[in-house]
Amino acid sequence: MHEMALSESIIGILETEAVRNNFARVKKVFLEIGPFSGVEVEALRFSFEVVARGTIAENADLEIETPEAQAHCFVCDTYIHLKNRYDACPRCGGHQLHMTSGEEMKIKELEVE
């Protein structure tokens, strides 16, 4: 389960930021997770709760946003939304797409005290 390793990385980032920005507790973590990131959101929620025990993020809420994936079509030079990774461009039917978002996982915001 790589979600456990991801949760450990998130906690590491939170602890580093706590030292850098002088806060003692994380109340809420806002994540953005792309639909093609390979992250199982419920597994991440579970593993974060386990990994956060005894840390500055114990009992912190995890708010997860999953924005639509986007790609650039080289055929018609259009930016499109993708529902499935290998969909064709809905405008021209082309398959020469470059994904511009949808694979990311990032911490967008923290609520701390």
C-alpha positions, 0 to 999 in steps of 0.5 A: 500500500503506497498510501502509507508511504505517501502519508509518512511523506505528508507528515514529514512535510508538515513537521518541516513546515511546523519548524519553519513557520513556528506552529505546534498543531495541524488542524486541517490538511487540504490536498489536491489529488489528480484522478490519474495520480494512482492514489486510492483516496480512502486508503490514504485517509485511513493511512494518514489517520494511522501515521498521524498518531502522536504527531503534530497532525494527530486528529487533523482533518484531511480535505481532498479535492480531485480536480478534472484532468486536463490535456493539450491536444497537439492536433487542434491546439486545444486544452481539454478535460479528460475523463479517462486517461486514453480518451481522444480529443472531444473536439477533433478526435485526435490522440496526440495529447499531452496531459497537463494536470491530473497526475499530481498530488499536492498539499494546497493549504494547511489550517494550523495553530 
